[in-house]
Amino acid sequence: MPFIYDVYGLAKPTLGNEPALLAEALGVTWEQRRSDYRGEYFQAQGPAPIGGRLVLQSNDLRDETGEYLQLPDFPDHRFLLFVNKSQQPDEVRQRLAGLPQWALLRRRELD
């Protein structure tokens, strides 16, 4: 059975209250975290039946070599929502339909 990895993007300059809007739409509680790789980000476990792991982060990253984009093919999308290994990725998509500012950027299926 393949695992599905979706990425949604937000083309706004600031995140604003998007974490709260996403939490309500998806039925999750965000945990704010920090890492050298992602910087400040939010993580949640998807509720049943969605499942999977959700990560909300900036597309703008920085490391010892300088600034770069996590997904360079989507430079206009400043923030990314990764939906990893969800059991119901189409339900996530349906729930996000009420938040049209979030666009599905790509879907990957991996075995």
N, C-alpha and C positions, 0 to 999 in steps of 0.2 A: 504494500500500500504506500503510495507516494505521500511525502510531506509537502504541504503547501505553505509558501512564504509570500505574503503580500506586503507591499509597501504603499502607503498613502502619503501624499504631500500637501503641505499648506504653503500657499504663495502669499504670505503676509510677512511684513518686516519684523513683527514681534509676536510672541506666543499669546500674550494677553490671557484671557480666561479660557482658552482652548482646552487645557487639561480638565477643567471642571465640566465643560460641555462634552468632551469625549467620555469622561467617567460616567456621566449620566446616560449618555447614549449606549454605552457598551456594558454598563453595570459593573464597573470595576472601581477599585480604590488604588490610587497611584501611591507608590513609594518613591520619594525623591532620592536620587543617588548621585554619586560623582565618581568618575573614573578618569584616568589619564587618557584613555582612548576616546570616550564619548563626551567628556566634560560633564556638565550638569545634565541629568536626564531623569526620566520617570519610567518606572517599570511596574507592571501588574500581571497577575495571572488572570487569564480569561475565565469568566464564570461558565458553569455548565449551561447550555451545551456547547458554548464557543470553545472553551479550553485554550490551550496554547499559552504563549508568552507574548505580551505586548510591551513594546518599548517606544517611548516618545522622546525624540532627541532633535537637536539642531542638525541641519545639513552642513553647517559651517564648523569645521574642526580645525585643530591646530596641534602640531607636534614639533619635535626639535628641528624639523626642516622647514617649518612655516605653516601657513594656512592652506587648507585644501577642502574640497567638498566630499562628503561621504558618498554621495551619488552624483558624480559630475555630469551625468546625462540629464539632470534635472536642476540646473542652476537657479531657476526662478522659484523653486520650492525651498523655502528657508528652514522648514521643520518637517520631520519625517515621523511617520507612525509605522513601525514594523509589527506585523502580525505573524508570528512564527509558530508553525506547527499547530495551527488551529484545526479543530475537528470540524468546524462549521464556518469556513471562510466566507461563504456566500451570505451567511447570516450577519457576519460582521459588515459586509458590504451593504446589506439591506439596512442595518442599524445606522450606518454612516450616511445613508441617503438623506437623512434629515439634517446633515451638516454638509451642504454642498461645497463649502470652502475646502473640504478634504477630497482630493482627487486620487483615484487609484492610479499609481504610477507604473506598477508592474506586478506580475504574478509569476512565481517560479514553482515548479513541481520537481522535487528531488526524491529519488528512491533511497 
